[in-house]
């Protein structure tokens, strides 16, 4: 016979004769979800701080900026390859995403390589453009996150629509490699990209929050959840920066 401990009862268990059973499953699920959300946003904050650190170094340390400008091509190529390989591993391998510490290692490698590339992009931009893009992106991200938490509109039901919009954006981006777009067209594409990633940020936030939304992310997928939000925010920042450079 098992005896229910005081802390078990407080956590929603009760002694039912021969075994301990859940008394309040909903309470347990909410506790797990809250812990999951804290973990996701904790990891996300570390990722964003690392990226901000790289951007600051590349923008303000002149020897680094000069070295990247003159000899950065091989490092940019290496960083892009590492970022692509690690994100493919994280997206395609469940074990890589869920098993610690491998999941954190892969995520860390991706964050460092992607932050390096982000630093290179910002180093090639005017400081005022980066400041404006960073400020606007911060305000938009906070506003959309609050909206995603508070709204009764379930954006997770638009999973297919989000995928289609993202594929259109990717296709247009690939097309720009072969067909030179004029300034106005580039500005429209950048604006469309900012709109798409804003929607994706709301969508992914609701997947993490859970609750009454149709689709939710499993608490085991905290690395994937943090990666999704990180990519949404950085992609939104890059589109806003692009708009600043073209305006």
FIKOLZA-1660 file (N, C-alpha, C; in steps of 0.1 Angstrom, whole numbers, plus 5000, padded with zeros to 4 digits):
% residues 247
   i   px   py   pz ch aa at
   1 5008 4988 5000  A  X  N
   1 5000 5000 5000  A  X CA
   1 5009 5013 5000  A  X  C
   2 5005 5023 4992  A  X  N
   2 5013 5035 4991  A  X CA
   2 5005 5046 4999  A  X  C
   3 5013 5054 5006  A  X  N
   3 5007 5065 5013  A  X CA
   3 5010 5078 5006  A  X  C
   4 5000 5086 5005  A  X  N
   4 5001 5099 4998  A  X CA
   4 5008 5109 5008  A  X  C
   5 5019 5114 5003  A  X  N
   5 5027 5124 5011  A  X CA
   5 5019 5138 5010  A  X  C
   6 5023 5146 5020  A  X  N
   6 5016 5159 5021  A  X CA
   6 5018 5167 5008  A  X  C
   7 5031 5167 5003  A  X  N
   7 5033 5174 4990  A  X CA
   7 5026 5168 4978  A  X  C
   8 5024 5155 4978  A  X  N
   8 5016 5149 4968  A  X CA
   8 5002 5154 4967  A  X  C
   9 4996 5155 4979  A  X  N
   9 4982 5159 4980  A  X CA
   9 4981 5174 4976  A  X  C
  10 4991 5182 4980  A  X  N
  10 4991 5196 4975  A  X CA
  10 4992 5197 4960  A  X  C
  11 4999 5187 4954  A  X  N
  11 5001 5188 4940  A  X CA
  11 4990 5180 4932  A  X  C
  12 4979 5176 4939  A  X  N
  12 4968 5171 4932  A  X CA
  12 4967 5156 4933  A  X  C
  13 4973 5149 4942  A  X  N
  13 4972 5135 4944  A  X CA
  13 4963 5132 4956  A  X  C
  14 4958 5120 4957  A  X  N
  14 4951 5115 4968  A  X CA
  14 4953 5100 4970  A  X  C
  15 4952 5095 4982  A  X  N
  15 4953 5081 4985  A  X CA
  15 4940 5074 4983  A  X  C
  16 4939 5065 4973  A  X  N
  16 4926 5059 4970  A  X CA
  16 4927 5044 4973  A  X  C
  17 4927 5041 4985  A  X  N
  17 4928 5027 4989  A  X CA
  17 4942 5021 4987  A  X  C
  18 4944 5014 4976  A  X  N
  18 4956 5007 4973  A  X CA
  18 4966 5015 4965  A  X  C
  19 4962 5026 4959  A  X  N
  19 4972 5034 4951  A  X CA
  19 4969 5049 4951  A  X  C
  20 4979 5056 4947  A  X  N
  20 4978 5070 4947  A  X CA
  20 4974 5074 4933  A  X  C
  21 4963 5083 4931  A  X  N
  21 4958 5086 4918  A  X CA
  21 4958 5102 4917  A  X  C
  22 4957 5107 4905  A  X  N
  22 4956 5121 4903  A  X CA
  22 4942 5126 4908  A  X  C
  23 4942 5136 4915  A  X  N
  23 4930 5143 4920  A  X CA
  23 4926 5154 4910  A  X  C
  24 4936 5161 4905  A  X  N
  24 4933 5173 4897  A  X CA
  24 4943 5173 4885  A  X  C
  25 4940 5166 4874  A  X  N
  25 4949 5165 4863  A  X CA
  25 4951 5178 4856  A  X  C
  26 4941 5187 4856  A  X  N
  26 4942 5199 4850  A  X CA
  26 4953 5208 4856  A  X  C
  27 4953 5207 4870  A  X  N
  27 4963 5215 4877  A  X CA
  27 4977 5210 4873  A  X  C
  28 4979 5197 4872  A  X  N
  28 4992 5192 4868  A  X CA
  28 4996 5196 4854  A  X  C
  29 4987 5196 4845  A  X  N
  29 4990 5200 4831  A  X CA
  29 4994 5215 4831  A  X  C
  30 4987 5223 4838  A  X  N
  30 4990 5237 4839  A  X CA
  30 5004 5240 4845  A  X  C
  31 5007 5232 4855  A  X  N
  31 5020 5234 4861  A  X CA
  31 5031 5230 4851  A  X  C
  32 5029 5219 4844  A  X  N
  32 5039 5215 4834  A  X CA
  32 5040 5225 4823  A  X  C
  33 5029 5231 4819  A  X  N
  33 5029 5241 4808  A  X CA
  33 5036 5254 4813  A  X  C
  34 5034 5258 4825  A  X  N
  34 5041 5270 4830  A  X CA
  34 5056 5268 4831  A  X  C
  35 5060 5256 4835  A  X  N
  35 5074 5253 4836  A  X CA
  35 5080 5253 4822  A  X  C
  36 5073 5247 4812  A  X  N
  36 5077 5247 4798  A  X CA
  36 5079 5261 4793  A  X  C
  37 5069 5270 4796  A  X  N
  37 5070 5283 4791  A  X CA
  37 5082 5291 4796  A  X  C
  38 5084 5289 4810  A  X  N
  38 5096 5296 4816  A  X CA
  38 5109 5291 4810  A  X  C
  39 5110 5278 4807  A  X  N
  39 5122 5272 4801  A  X CA
  39 5124 5278 4787  A  X  C
  40 5114 5278 4779  A  X  N
  40 5115 5283 4765  A  X CA
  40 5119 5297 4765  A  X  C
  41 5113 5306 4773  A  X  N
  41 5116 5320 4772  A  X CA
  41 5130 5323 4779  A  X  C
  42 5134 5314 4788  A  X  N
  42 5147 5316 4794  A  X CA
  42 5158 5313 4783  A  X  C
  43 5156 5302 4776  A  X  N
  43 5165 5298 4765  A  X CA
  43 5165 5309 4754  A  X  C
  44 5154 5314 4751  A  X  N
  44 5152 5325 4741  A  X CA
  44 5160 5337 4745  A  X  C
  45 5159 5341 4757  A  X  N
  45 5166 5353 4762  A  X CA
  45 5181 5352 4761  A  X  C
  46 5186 5340 4764  A  X  N
  46 5200 5337 4763  A  X CA
  46 5204 5338 4748  A  X  C
  47 5196 5332 4739  A  X  N
  47 5199 5333 4725  A  X CA
  47 5200 5347 4720  A  X  C
  48 5190 5355 4724  A  X  N
  48 5190 5369 4719  A  X CA
  48 5201 5377 4725  A  X  C
  49 5205 5375 4737  A  X  N
  49 5217 5382 4743  A  X CA
  49 5230 5378 4736  A  X  C
  50 5231 5366 4732  A  X  N
  50 5243 5362 4724  A  X CA
  50 5243 5369 4711  A  X  C
  51 5232 5369 4704  A  X  N
  51 5231 5376 4691  A  X CA
  51 5234 5391 4693  A  X  C
  52 5228 5397 4703  A  X  N
  52 5231 5411 4706  A  X CA
  52 5246 5414 4708  A  X  C
  53 5252 5405 4715  A  X  N
  53 5266 5406 4718  A  X CA
  53 5274 5405 4705  A  X  C
  54 5271 5396 4696  A  X  N
  54 5278 5395 4684  A  X CA
  54 5276 5408 4676  A  X  C
  55 5264 5413 4675  A  X  N
  55 5261 5425 4667  A  X CA
  55 5269 5437 4673  A  X  C
  56 5270 5438 4686  A  X  N
  56 5277 5449 4692  A  X CA
  56 5292 5448 4689  A  X  C
  57 5297 5436 4690  A  X  N
  57 5312 5435 4687  A  X CA
  57 5315 5438 4672  A  X  C
  58 5306 5434 4663  A  X  N
  58 5309 5436 4649  A  X CA
  58 5307 5451 4645  A  X  C
  59 5298 5458 4653  A  X  N
  59 5295 5472 4650  A  X CA
  59 5305 5481 4656  A  X  C
  60 5310 5478 4668  A  X  N
  60 5318 5488 4676  A  X CA
  60 5333 5485 4677  A  X  C
  61 5337 5472 4675  A  X  N
  61 5351 5469 4675  A  X CA
  61 5357 5470 4661  A  X  C
  62 5363 5481 4659  A  X  N
  62 5368 5484 4645  A  X CA
  62 5377 5473 4639  A  X  C
  63 5387 5467 4647  A  X  N
  63 5395 5457 4641  A  X CA
  63 5387 5445 4636  A  X  C
  64 5377 5441 4644  A  X  N
  64 5368 5430 4640  A  X CA
  64 5360 5433 4627  A  X  C
  65 5355 5445 4627  A  X  N
  65 5347 5450 4616  A  X CA
  65 5356 5450 4603  A  X  C
  66 5368 5455 4605  A  X  N
  66 5377 5456 4593  A  X CA
  66 5381 5443 4588  A  X  C
  67 5384 5433 4598  A  X  N
  67 5388 5420 4594  A  X CA
  67 5377 5413 4586  A  X  C
  68 5365 5414 4591  A  X  N
  68 5353 5407 4584  A  X CA
  68 5351 5414 4571  A  X  C
  69 5353 5427 4570  A  X  N
  69 5351 5433 4557  A  X CA
  69 5361 5429 4546  A  X  C
  70 5374 5426 4551  A  X  N
  70 5384 5423 4541  A  X CA
  70 5386 5408 4539  A  X  C
  71 5383 5400 4550  A  X  N
  71 5386 5385 4549  A  X CA
  71 5374 5377 4554  A  X  C
  72 5362 5383 4554  A  X  N
  72 5351 5376 4560  A  X CA
  72 5344 5365 4552  A  X  C
  73 5347 5365 4539  A  X  N
  73 5340 5355 4530  A  X CA
  73 5341 5341 4534  A  X  C
  74 5353 5335 4537  A  X  N
  74 5353 5321 4541  A  X CA
  74 5346 5319 4554  A  X  C
  75 5347 5328 4564  A  X  N
  75 5340 5327 4577  A  X CA
  75 5325 5327 4575  A  X  C
  76 5320 5336 4566  A  X  N
  76 5306 5337 4564  A  X CA
  76 5301 5324 4558  A  X  C
  77 5308 5318 4548  A  X  N
  77 5304 5306 4542  A  X CA
  77 5304 5294 4552  A  X  C
  78 5315 5294 4561  A  X  N
  78 5315 5284 4571  A  X CA
  78 5304 5285 4581  A  X  C
  79 5301 5298 4585  A  X  N
  79 5290 5300 4594  A  X CA
  79 5277 5296 4589  A  X  C
  80 5275 5299 4576  A  X  N
  80 5262 5295 4569  A  X CA
  80 5260 5280 4569  A  X  C
  81 5271 5273 4565  A  X  N
  81 5271 5259 4564  A  X CA
  81 5268 5252 4578  A  X  C
  82 5274 5257 4588  A  X  N
  82 5272 5252 4602  A  X CA
  82 5258 5255 4606  A  X  C
  83 5253 5267 4604  A  X  N
  83 5239 5270 4607  A  X CA
  83 5229 5261 4600  A  X  C
  84 5231 5259 4587  A  X  N
  84 5222 5251 4580  A  X CA
  84 5222 5236 4584  A  X  C
  85 5234 5231 4587  A  X  N
  85 5235 5217 4591  A  X CA
  85 5229 5215 4605  A  X  C
  86 5231 5224 4614  A  X  N
  86 5226 5222 4628  A  X CA
  86 5211 5224 4628  A  X  C
  87 5206 5233 4620  A  X  N
  87 5191 5235 4620  A  X CA
  87 5184 5223 4614  A  X  C
  88 5190 5217 4604  A  X  N
  88 5185 5205 4597  A  X CA
  88 5184 5194 4607  A  X  C
  89 5195 5192 4615  A  X  N
  89 5196 5182 4625  A  X CA
  89 5185 5184 4636  A  X  C
  90 5183 5196 4640  A  X  N
  90 5173 5199 4651  A  X CA
  90 5159 5197 4645  A  X  C
  91 5157 5201 4633  A  X  N
  91 5143 5199 4627  A  X CA
  91 5140 5185 4624  A  X  C
  92 5150 5177 4620  A  X  N
  92 5147 5164 4614  A  X CA
  92 5149 5153 4625  A  X  C
  93 5156 5155 4635  A  X  N
  93 5159 5145 4645  A  X CA
  93 5152 5148 4658  A  X  C
  94 5143 5139 4662  A  X  N
  94 5136 5141 4675  A  X CA
  94 5146 5139 4686  A  X  C
  95 5155 5129 4685  A  X  N
  95 5165 5127 4696  A  X CA
  95 5174 5139 4698  A  X  C
  96 5178 5145 4687  A  X  N
  96 5187 5157 4688  A  X CA
  96 5180 5168 4695  A  X  C
  97 5166 5169 4693  A  X  N
  97 5159 5180 4699  A  X CA
  97 5156 5178 4714  A  X  C
  98 5154 5165 4717  A  X  N
  98 5148 5162 4731  A  X CA
  98 5159 5157 4741  A  X  C
  99 5170 5151 4736  A  X  N
  99 5179 5146 4745  A  X CA
  99 5190 5156 4750  A  X  C
 100 5190 5158 4763  A  X  N
 100 5201 5167 4768  A  X CA
 100 5213 5159 4771  A  X  C
 101 5225 5165 4770  A  X  N
 101 5228 5179 4767  A  X CA
 101 5229 5181 4752  A  X  C
 102 5227 5170 4743  A  X  N
 102 5229 5172 4729  A  X CA
 102 5221 5183 4723  A  X  C
 103 5208 5184 4728  A  X  N
 103 5199 5194 4722  A  X CA
 103 5204 5208 4725  A  X  C
 104 5209 5210 4737  A  X  N
 104 5214 5224 4740  A  X CA
 104 5227 5226 4733  A  X  C
 105 5235 5216 4731  A  X  N
 105 5248 5218 4723  A  X CA
 105 5245 5222 4709  A  X  C
 106 5236 5214 4702  A  X  N
 106 5232 5218 4688  A  X CA
 106 5226 5232 4688  A  X  C
 107 5217 5235 4697  A  X  N
 107 5211 5248 4697  A  X CA
 107 5221 5259 4699  A  X  C
 108 5231 5256 4708  A  X  N
 108 5242 5266 4711  A  X CA
 108 5250 5268 4698  A  X  C
 109 5254 5258 4691  A  X  N
 109 5262 5259 4679  A  X CA
 109 5254 5267 4669  A  X  C
 110 5242 5264 4667  A  X  N
 110 5234 5271 4657  A  X CA
 110 5233 5286 4661  A  X  C
 111 5230 5289 4674  A  X  N
 111 5229 5303 4678  A  X CA
 111 5242 5310 4676  A  X  C
 112 5253 5304 4679  A  X  N
 112 5266 5311 4677  A  X CA
 112 5269 5314 4662  A  X  C
 113 5267 5304 4653  A  X  N
 113 5269 5305 4639  A  X CA
 113 5259 5315 4633  A  X  C
 114 5247 5315 4637  A  X  N
 114 5237 5324 4631  A  X CA
 114 5239 5338 4636  A  X  C
 115 5244 5340 4649  A  X  N
 115 5247 5353 4655  A  X CA
 115 5259 5359 4647  A  X  C
 116 5268 5351 4644  A  X  N
 116 5280 5355 4636  A  X CA
 116 5275 5361 4623  A  X  C
 117 5266 5354 4616  A  X  N
 117 5261 5359 4603  A  X CA
 117 5253 5372 4605  A  X  C
 118 5245 5372 4616  A  X  N
 118 5238 5384 4619  A  X CA
 118 5247 5396 4621  A  X  C
 119 5258 5394 4628  A  X  N
 119 5268 5404 4631  A  X CA
 119 5274 5410 4618  A  X  C
 120 5276 5401 4608  A  X  N
 120 5282 5405 4596  A  X CA
 120 5272 5414 4588  A  X  C
 121 5259 5410 4588  A  X  N
 121 5249 5418 4582  A  X CA
 121 5248 5432 4588  A  X  C
 122 5248 5433 4601  A  X  N
 122 5247 5445 4608  A  X CA
 122 5259 5454 4606  A  X  C
 123 5271 5448 4606  A  X  N
 123 5283 5455 4603  A  X CA
 123 5283 5462 4590  A  X  C
 124 5276 5456 4580  A  X  N
 124 5275 5462 4567  A  X CA
 124 5264 5473 4566  A  X  C
 125 5257 5475 4577  A  X  N
 125 5246 5485 4577  A  X CA
 125 5251 5497 4585  A  X  C
 126 5243 5508 4583  A  X  N
 126 5246 5520 4591  A  X CA
 126 5241 5518 4605  A  X  C
 127 5248 5524 4614  A  X  N
 127 5244 5522 4628  A  X CA
 127 5230 5527 4631  A  X  C
 128 5226 5538 4625  A  X  N
 128 5212 5543 4627  A  X CA
 128 5202 5534 4622  A  X  C
 129 5205 5527 4611  A  X  N
 129 5195 5517 4605  A  X CA
 129 5193 5506 4615  A  X  C
 130 5204 5501 4621  A  X  N
 130 5204 5490 4630  A  X CA
 130 5196 5494 4643  A  X  C
 131 5199 5506 4648  A  X  N
 131 5192 5511 4660  A  X CA
 131 5177 5511 4657  A  X  C
 132 5173 5517 4646  A  X  N
 132 5159 5518 4643  A  X CA
 132 5152 5504 4641  A  X  C
 133 5159 5496 4634  A  X  N
 133 5154 5482 4632  A  X CA
 133 5152 5475 4646  A  X  C
 134 5163 5476 4654  A  X  N
 134 5162 5469 4667  A  X CA
 134 5151 5475 4676  A  X  C
 135 5149 5488 4676  A  X  N
 135 5139 5494 4684  A  X CA
 135 5125 5490 4679  A  X  C
 136 5123 5491 4666  A  X  N
 136 5110 5487 4661  A  X CA
 136 5107 5472 4663  A  X  C
 137 5117 5464 4661  A  X  N
 137 5115 5449 4663  A  X CA
 137 5112 5446 4677  A  X  C
 138 5118 5453 4686  A  X  N
 138 5116 5451 4701  A  X CA
 138 5101 5454 4704  A  X  C
 139 5097 5466 4700  A  X  N
 139 5083 5470 4702  A  X CA
 139 5073 5461 4696  A  X  C
 140 5075 5457 4683  A  X  N
 140 5066 5448 4676  A  X CA
 140 5066 5435 4683  A  X  C
 141 5077 5429 4687  A  X  N
 141 5078 5416 4693  A  X CA
 141 5070 5416 4706  A  X  C
 142 5072 5426 4714  A  X  N
 142 5065 5426 4727  A  X CA
 142 5050 5428 4725  A  X  C
 143 5047 5436 4716  A  X  N
 143 5032 5439 4713  A  X CA
 143 5026 5426 4708  A  X  C
 144 5032 5419 4699  A  X  N
 144 5026 5407 4693  A  X CA
 144 5026 5396 4703  A  X  C
 145 5035 5395 4712  A  X  N
 145 5035 5385 4722  A  X CA
 145 5024 5387 4732  A  X  C
 146 5022 5399 4736  A  X  N
 146 5010 5402 4745  A  X CA
 146 4997 5399 4738  A  X  C
 147 4997 5403 4725  A  X  N
 147 4984 5401 4717  A  X CA
 147 4982 5386 4716  A  X  C
 148 4992 5378 4713  A  X  N
 148 4990 5363 4712  A  X CA
 148 4986 5357 4725  A  X  C
 149 4990 5362 4736  A  X  N
 149 4986 5357 4749  A  X CA
 149 4971 5360 4753  A  X  C
 150 4967 5372 4748  A  X  N
 150 4954 5378 4753  A  X CA
 150 4943 5375 4743  A  X  C
 151 4946 5374 4730  A  X  N
 151 4935 5373 4720  A  X CA
 151 4928 5360 4721  A  X  C
 152 4915 5361 4717  A  X  N
 152 4907 5348 4717  A  X CA
 152 4907 5342 4703  A  X  C
 153 4914 5349 4693  A  X  N
 153 4916 5343 4680  A  X CA
 153 4926 5333 4680  A  X  C
 154 4923 5321 4675  A  X  N
 154 4932 5310 4675  A  X CA
 154 4940 5309 4662  A  X  C
 155 4952 5314 4663  A  X  N
 155 4961 5314 4651  A  X CA
 155 4967 5301 4648  A  X  C
 156 4966 5291 4657  A  X  N
 156 4972 5278 4654  A  X CA
 156 4963 5270 4644  A  X  C
 157 4951 5275 4643  A  X  N
 157 4942 5268 4633  A  X CA
 157 4946 5272 4619  A  X  C
 158 4954 5283 4617  A  X  N
 158 4959 5287 4604  A  X CA
 158 4972 5281 4600  A  X  C
 159 4975 5269 4605  A  X  N
 159 4988 5263 4603  A  X CA
 159 4991 5262 4588  A  X  C
 160 4982 5258 4580  A  X  N
 160 4984 5256 4566  A  X CA
 160 4986 5269 4559  A  X  C
 161 4979 5280 4563  A  X  N
 161 4980 5293 4557  A  X CA
 161 4994 5298 4560  A  X  C
 162 4999 5297 4572  A  X  N
 162 5012 5301 4576  A  X CA
 162 5023 5295 4567  A  X  C
 163 5021 5282 4565  A  X  N
 163 5031 5274 4556  A  X CA
 163 5031 5280 4542  A  X  C
 164 5019 5282 4537  A  X  N
 164 5018 5288 4523  A  X CA
 164 5024 5301 4522  A  X  C
 165 5022 5310 4531  A  X  N
 165 5028 5324 4531  A  X CA
 165 5043 5323 4532  A  X  C
 166 5048 5314 4540  A  X  N
 166 5062 5312 4542  A  X CA
 166 5069 5307 4529  A  X  C
 167 5062 5297 4522  A  X  N
 167 5067 5292 4510  A  X CA
 167 5067 5303 4499  A  X  C
 168 5057 5311 4499  A  X  N
 168 5057 5322 4489  A  X CA
 168 5069 5331 4491  A  X  C
 169 5071 5334 4504  A  X  N
 169 5083 5343 4508  A  X CA
 169 5096 5337 4504  A  X  C
 170 5097 5324 4506  A  X  N
 170 5110 5317 4502  A  X CA
 170 5111 5316 4487  A  X  C
 171 5100 5314 4480  A  X  N
 171 5101 5314 4465  A  X CA
 171 5105 5327 4459  A  X  C
 172 5099 5338 4465  A  X  N
 172 5103 5351 4460  A  X CA
 172 5117 5354 4463  A  X  C
 173 5122 5350 4475  A  X  N
 173 5136 5352 4479  A  X CA
 173 5146 5344 4469  A  X  C
 174 5142 5332 4466  A  X  N
 174 5150 5325 4456  A  X CA
 174 5150 5331 4442  A  X  C
 175 5138 5336 4439  A  X  N
 175 5137 5343 4426  A  X CA
 175 5146 5355 4425  A  X  C
 176 5148 5362 4436  A  X  N
 176 5156 5374 4436  A  X CA
 176 5171 5371 4433  A  X  C
 177 5175 5358 4434  A  X  N
 177 5189 5354 4431  A  X CA
 177 5191 5354 4416  A  X  C
 178 5180 5353 4408  A  X  N
 178 5181 5351 4394  A  X CA
 178 5175 5363 4386  A  X  C
 179 5165 5370 4393  A  X  N
 179 5159 5381 4386  A  X CA
 179 5161 5394 4395  A  X  C
 180 5168 5404 4390  A  X  N
 180 5171 5416 4398  A  X CA
 180 5158 5424 4400  A  X  C
 181 5154 5426 4412  A  X  N
 181 5142 5434 4415  A  X CA
 181 5145 5449 4417  A  X  C
 182 5136 5457 4413  A  X  N
 182 5139 5472 4415  A  X CA
 182 5137 5475 4430  A  X  C
 183 5140 5487 4433  A  X  N
 183 5140 5492 4447  A  X CA
 183 5126 5490 4453  A  X  C
 184 5115 5494 4446  A  X  N
 184 5102 5494 4451  A  X CA
 184 5097 5480 4453  A  X  C
 185 5101 5471 4444  A  X  N
 185 5097 5457 4445  A  X CA
 185 5104 5451 4458  A  X  C
 186 5117 5454 4460  A  X  N
 186 5124 5449 4471  A  X CA
 186 5118 5454 4484  A  X  C
 187 5113 5466 4484  A  X  N
 187 5107 5472 4496  A  X CA
 187 5094 5465 4499  A  X  C
 188 5086 5462 4489  A  X  N
 188 5073 5455 4490  A  X CA
 188 5076 5441 4496  A  X  C
 189 5086 5434 4490  A  X  N
 189 5090 5420 4495  A  X CA
 189 5094 5421 4510  A  X  C
 190 5102 5431 4513  A  X  N
 190 5106 5432 4527  A  X CA
 190 5094 5434 4536  A  X  C
 191 5085 5443 4532  A  X  N
 191 5073 5445 4540  A  X CA
 191 5065 5433 4542  A  X  C
 192 5063 5425 4531  A  X  N
 192 5056 5413 4531  A  X CA
 192 5063 5403 4540  A  X  C
 193 5076 5402 4540  A  X  N
 193 5083 5393 4549  A  X CA
 193 5081 5397 4563  A  X  C
 194 5081 5410 4567  A  X  N
 194 5079 5414 4580  A  X CA
 194 5065 5410 4585  A  X  C
 195 5055 5411 4576  A  X  N
 195 5041 5407 4579  A  X CA
 195 5040 5392 4582  A  X  C
 196 5047 5384 4573  A  X  N
 196 5046 5370 4575  A  X CA
 196 5053 5365 4588  A  X  C
 197 5064 5371 4591  A  X  N
 197 5071 5367 4603  A  X CA
 197 5064 5372 4616  A  X  C
 198 5056 5383 4614  A  X  N
 198 5048 5388 4625  A  X CA
 198 5037 5378 4628  A  X  C
 199 5031 5373 4618  A  X  N
 199 5020 5363 4619  A  X CA
 199 5026 5350 4625  A  X  C
 200 5038 5346 4621  A  X  N
 200 5044 5334 4626  A  X CA
 200 5048 5335 4640  A  X  C
 201 5052 5347 4645  A  X  N
 201 5055 5350 4659  A  X CA
 201 5042 5347 4667  A  X  C
 202 5031 5353 4663  A  X  N
 202 5019 5351 4670  A  X CA
 202 5015 5336 4670  A  X  C
 203 5016 5329 4659  A  X  N
 203 5013 5315 4657  A  X CA
 203 5021 5306 4667  A  X  C
 204 5034 5309 4666  A  X  N
 204 5043 5300 4674  A  X CA
 204 5042 5303 4689  A  X  C
 205 5039 5316 4693  A  X  N
 205 5037 5319 4707  A  X CA
 205 5025 5312 4712  A  X  C
 206 5014 5311 4704  A  X  N
 206 5002 5304 4709  A  X CA
 206 5004 5289 4709  A  X  C
 207 5013 5283 4701  A  X  N
 207 5016 5269 4702  A  X CA
 207 5023 5266 4715  A  X  C
 208 5031 5276 4720  A  X  N
 208 5038 5274 4732  A  X CA
 208 5029 5276 4744  A  X  C
 209 5021 5286 4744  A  X  N
 209 5012 5289 4755  A  X CA
 209 5002 5278 4758  A  X  C
 210 4997 5272 4747  A  X  N
 210 4988 5261 4749  A  X CA
 210 4974 5266 4753  A  X  C
 211 4968 5260 4763  A  X  N
 211 4955 5264 4768  A  X CA
 211 4944 5259 4758  A  X  C
 212 4935 5268 4754  A  X  N
 212 4924 5264 4745  A  X CA
 212 4927 5264 4730  A  X  C
 213 4939 5266 4727  A  X  N
 213 4943 5266 4713  A  X CA
 213 4943 5252 4707  A  X  C
 214 4939 5251 4694  A  X  N
 214 4938 5238 4687  A  X CA
 214 4950 5230 4688  A  X  C
 215 4962 5236 4685  A  X  N
 215 4974 5229 4684  A  X CA
 215 4984 5235 4695  A  X  C
 216 4991 5226 4701  A  X  N
 216 5001 5230 4711  A  X CA
 216 5014 5222 4709  A  X  C
 217 5025 5227 4714  A  X  N
 217 5038 5220 4713  A  X CA
 217 5040 5212 4726  A  X  C
 218 5045 5200 4725  A  X  N
 218 5048 5191 4736  A  X CA
 218 5058 5198 4745  A  X  C
 219 5057 5197 4758  A  X  N
 219 5067 5202 4768  A  X CA
 219 5081 5197 4766  A  X  C
 220 5082 5185 4759  A  X  N
 220 5095 5179 4756  A  X CA
 220 5102 5187 4745  A  X  C
 221 5095 5195 4738  A  X  N
 221 5101 5202 4726  A  X CA
 221 5105 5216 4729  A  X  C
 222 5110 5218 4741  A  X  N
 222 5114 5232 4745  A  X CA
 222 5125 5238 4737  A  X  C
 223 5134 5230 4731  A  X  N
 223 5145 5235 4723  A  X CA
 223 5139 5239 4709  A  X  C
 224 5130 5231 4704  A  X  N
 224 5123 5234 4691  A  X CA
 224 5115 5247 4693  A  X  C
 225 5108 5248 4704  A  X  N
 225 5100 5260 4707  A  X CA
 225 5108 5273 4707  A  X  C
 226 5119 5272 4715  A  X  N
 226 5128 5284 4716  A  X CA
 226 5134 5287 4702  A  X  C
 227 5138 5277 4695  A  X  N
 227 5144 5279 4681  A  X CA
 227 5134 5286 4672  A  X  C
 228 5121 5282 4673  A  X  N
 228 5111 5288 4664  A  X CA
 228 5109 5303 4667  A  X  C
 229 5108 5306 4680  A  X  N
 229 5106 5320 4684  A  X CA
 229 5119 5328 4680  A  X  C
 230 5130 5323 4682  A  X  N
 230 5143 5329 4679  A  X CA
 230 5143 5333 4664  A  X  C
 231 5140 5323 4656  A  X  N
 231 5140 5325 4641  A  X CA
 231 5130 5335 4637  A  X  C
 232 5118 5335 4643  A  X  N
 232 5108 5345 4640  A  X CA
 232 5112 5359 4643  A  X  C
 233 5118 5361 4655  A  X  N
 233 5122 5374 4659  A  X CA
 233 5134 5379 4651  A  X  C
 234 5144 5371 4649  A  X  N
 234 5156 5375 4641  A  X CA
 234 5152 5378 4626  A  X  C
 235 5143 5369 4621  A  X  N
 235 5138 5371 4607  A  X CA
 235 5131 5384 4606  A  X  C
 236 5122 5387 4616  A  X  N
 236 5115 5400 4616  A  X CA
 236 5124 5412 4616  A  X  C
 237 5135 5410 4625  A  X  N
 237 5145 5421 4626  A  X CA
 237 5152 5424 4613  A  X  C
 238 5155 5413 4606  A  X  N
 238 5163 5414 4593  A  X CA
 238 5154 5421 4583  A  X  C
 239 5141 5417 4583  A  X  N
 239 5132 5423 4573  A  X CA
 239 5130 5438 4576  A  X  C
 240 5129 5442 4589  A  X  N
 240 5128 5456 4592  A  X CA
 240 5140 5463 4589  A  X  C
 241 5152 5457 4591  A  X  N
 241 5165 5463 4587  A  X CA
 241 5165 5465 4572  A  X  C
 242 5160 5456 4565  A  X  N
 242 5160 5457 4550  A  X CA
 242 5152 5469 4546  A  X  C
 243 5140 5471 4553  A  X  N
 243 5132 5482 4550  A  X CA
 243 5139 5495 4553  A  X  C
 244 5146 5496 4564  A  X  N
 244 5153 5508 4568  A  X CA
 244 5164 5511 4557  A  X  C
 245 5170 5501 4552  A  X  N
 245 5181 5503 4542  A  X CA
 245 5176 5508 4529  A  X  C
 246 5163 5503 4526  A  X  N
 246 5157 5507 4513  A  X CA
 246 5149 5520 4513  A  X  C
 247 5145 5523 4525  A  X  N
 247 5136 5535 4526  A  X CA
 247 5144 5548 4523  A  X  C
% end
